[in-house]
């Protein structure tokens, strides 16, 4: 079972684990430049999921406006993909968001991941855009 931890502290091991996962997935696998990947670090709430004390999934959220969270940097360690860990981290975010009376979750989904988010109730909004040279679309989910 995945154990989730979260932090806003950049000196916390949870943040360091999130950063290591993001570097592995985005910088090494997808060739995103470190300058593009490691940005706006101060302020977000970082989520990391652990299996047997090993960090395997991460995401971060930024409160854009009152009641709106922007989800970013969703990443799953390569050897743990296809185990629903991305779904689990998003459900964890949704549970925390709901408890904090957040009404809208928004994210910029890589086009290759759109179906994943659609299955979780997110809807495509607007036209596409490039982020770090990768095609994305904005997707939103209203929390009831």
Buried (B, 14 or more C-beta within 10 A) or exposed (E): EBEBBBBEEEEBEBBBBBBBBBBBBBBEEEEBEEEEBBEEEEEBBBBBBBBEEEBBBBBBBBBEEEEBBBBBBBBBBEEBEEBEBBBBBBEBBBEBBEEEEBEBBBBBBBEEBBEBBEEBBBEBEEEBEEEBEBEBBBBBBEBE
